[in-house]
Amino acid sequence: MITAAPLPGETAHRFTRKGHEIQVSVIEVDGGPAYGHVLVFGQPGDECLVRIHSRCLYGDALRSDDCDCGPELDKALDLIQAAGAGVLVYLEQEGRGAGLVAKARGYRYSELEGTDTFTSYEALGYPPDARTYHHAATSLKKLGLKSILLLTNNPDKADEIRSAGFAVTVVPLGTRPLSARAAAYLEAKRRRRKHWIPTDAAPWAPDNWDSDAMVTAPAGRLRRALRALTDSKRRFAVRRRMAAVAVPEQRQDRAPESVPVSSDNAEYLAVEKVSSTVLA
């Protein structure tokens, strides 16, 4: 059955993630559902957080340790929830636009030849990155947005959205590689595609970044967003500790719970330690 594309208000509902509730509406990406969907959290306006994310079955759904796709999506949603509003544009661009089978072939070629996946794609006749963000930009325009805080490490993505007429403020997504293979992939993205990969020497801004064409998020604004996320973690940890005090017998012989808010376990455990001290 074919139905008309929904309007945001027609799909608004409560969405609970990691113990936190927020309203979300779902609409189709401009061009139809074959291109993806837009998830509108809360009531976003200009200068809201926006994540444009290309589908990665391995990282997003299967939680593979071989790439940073899952951790980036997780962190973006953490920040959007902490801010209370934002937009996720989820694009059907698996395998950097080449598809899942092409990605699998690329992985196999890399394993056999010792090459990065960009080199493998080229050897197999695929473009190293075939993604486009035109439909995402048009979808954001239909939401009435003119200026956004773009959660990305990809300069091509930022350039294309800016070229579509948006005032773009780049907000980095620093994640920890989950494996040596993921670390190698991050390095390949930095080397081959000029991605802004956080390092100790240069946290995220690249040497070839065009400061006249784009602005970075002011330090104060980033601090507020991260503070909101940390406060959210602290509240969750306090509630969990209080529950443990109230019902201690239910916690005996129980496996440790998974980290509830962020893939950055060390940061969460530090917050957990603070919360434990407060409740002691």
N, C-alpha and C positions, 0 to 999 in steps of 0.2 A: 504494500500500500504506500502510495506517495502522499506525503503531507506537506503543507506549506511551511516555509522556514519560520521558526518561532521567533517571537519578539522577546526581549529580555524578561519582561514582566510575566510572561506566560510560563516561564520555567523556574521562577524564583523559588528556592527552598532552602531549608537549613542543611548545613554541611558540617559534620564533625570530624575533626582530624587531630590525632594526638591529644585528645582530651579537650580541645578547644572548638567552639562552635562559631560559624560565620555563615552569612547568607551567600548563596551562589546562584547565578543565572547562567543558562547555557544557550548559546546561539551558534549557528553554522558560520564557518569562515566564509568570507565573500567568495563566491564561485560555487559554493555547495559543500556538502559534508565530505566529499572525496578529498578536499583540501585540508580539512580539519575542523576544529571547533574552538570557540572562544568561551572561556569561563570567566564570568564577571563576578568578583568577590566584593561584597559590601556595596557601597555607593561611590565608586571611583570618579575622580574629576581630574582636571589638569594637574600635572606633576605627580600622578599616582605611579606606583610601582607596576611595571609591565615585564612579564617574562614571555618571550617568544621561543617556544621549545619545539624542536623537531622530534618526532616519535622515535623512540629507541626501545624496542621490545626487550632486548637483553638487559639494558640498564634500568628502564622505568618499571617494567613489570616483573622480570625474572631476577632483578637485583644483582646483575653480574658485577664482579669486581674488576672487570677488564677495561672499563671506561669511566668517565666522570659524569655521564648523562643522568643517572639516578641521583647521585649526591647533589648535582646542580639543581635539578627539579625540586628535590627535597628542601634545599636551602632557600630557593626562590619562594616556595610556598610558606616556609617558616616566616620569611620577611613580610610577605603579603598578609598573612594572618596577624602578625604582630602589629602591622600598620593599620589593620582593620578594613582595608580596601585594596583592590588592585585587579590586574587583569592577567590571565594566562591564555596565551594563544597557542594551542596545541596543534601543530602542523603534521599532516601525514607525509612526512619526508624521511622515511626510514632509510638508514644506510647512507646518510648525507645526500638523500635524493635519488639514490640508485636502486633502492629496494633491499629487502631482507636477503634475498638469494645472492645479490651482488655483494652484500656485506659479508655473508658467509664465505663466498668465494675469495673475497679479499683477505679474510682472516686465515683461510687455508693457505693462500699464496704466501702470506707473511710468515706463517709457521715454517713453510718449506724453504723459503728463500731468505728469511731473516730481514725482510724489508718492513718499513712502516706501512700503514694501510693506505696512505696517499700514494706512495710509490706502487703498491700492489694494485690499486684501482687503475692507475695509468697503464700498468703492464697488461691488465686484463681488458683494456679498451674503454674504461669508464672515466668520466671526469673526476678529478679528485674531490670536488665538492659541487654538486649540481643543485644545491638548495637555492630557493628564491624566497623573498619576503614581501613580494608585491601584494599577495592576497592578505597577508597579515596587516600590512599598512592600511589597505583599504578598509579592512574590518575595524581597525582602531579609529579611523576617520568616522565611520558610521556610528561609533559610540560618542562622537562629539569631542574627542580628545585632540588637543593641539600640541601639548608639551607633555613628555613622559620621562619617568626615571626608568631607564632600560637596564634590566638585570642581565648582563652579558659580559663575556670576555672576548667576543667575536667582533673585530673591527668592520668586517664586511656587512654584518647584520646592522650594526649601528649606522654605517654609511648609507645603506639602502633605505633604512627608515627615515633618516634625516633627509635624504634626497626626495622622499615622498612628501616633504613639507612639514615634518615635525621638528619641534625643538627637543633635542635629545640630550638628556643628562645620563651619562654612563655610570652605572653602579656595578662594581665588580662582584663576581661570585667566586670567592676563594674556597676551594674544597681540598681535602686531603686525599691523595691517591690511595685507593683501597688495595693496590697490589703493585708489583714492579711493572707489570704489563700496562696498568693504568698510568703509571708515572711516565713510561715511555711514550704512551699515546699523547699525554699532555705536552711533552717535549716536542713531539712531532707536530702538534698543532701550533706550538709557538714558532718552531723553525720553518714549517712549510706554509702556514696560513697566517702567521703574525698574530696569533691570539695573545691576549694579555693574560699570561699565566702568572699568578702570584709567586714571587720568590723573595728570599730574604733581602736581596740586593735591590730589586725593583718590584715593589709590592704588586703592581698590576699595570701601570701605564707604560706603553711601549715607546721605543725611541722614535718610531715613525708615526706616532699619533699626531693628528692634525688638530692642534689646540685652537686654531681659528675657526675650524669647521664644527667643533663639538665641545661641549663643556663636561667636566667631571662633576660628580656630586660633591657639594661642599662638605668639608670634614664634619661640621656641626650636624648637618642633616644625616650623614651616615652614622654618626655617633648616636643620634636620637633613635634611628631605626634599630641599631644593634642593641641599644639600651632597652628598647621595648621588647626585643626578642629575649634578652637576658632576663628581664623582669618576668616575662611569660614563663620561662624555664623555672625561675625561682618559685613562682606561685604553684606551678605544677608539682615541683619537688616537695614543697611544704604540705600540699594537700595529700601527697602520697605518704609522707612521713606521719601525718596526723591519722591517716587511715590505718597505718601499721600500729600506732599506739592504741587506737580504739579497738582493733581486732587483731591482737598479736598472734592468736592461735592459728589464724588463716595463713600466716607467713612462714610457719615452720615447715621445713622440708620442701620448700618451694623454690623452683628455679628462678634465677635473677630475671627481672623484667628487662625488656629491650629498652634502649634509650628512647624517650618519648618525643623529643622535639627536634633534635638535629643530628646529622651524621657526624658531627664533630664531637665525639665521645668525651674527649679530654675537657672541652669547655663545659659540657653538661655536668661532668663529674665534679668539676670545681664548684659549680653552682650547687650541686647536691651536697657537697661538703659544708658549704656555708649554711644551707638550710638545716642540715643535721645539727650544726653547732647552735643555731637559734633555738631549736626545739629541745636541745639537751637540758 
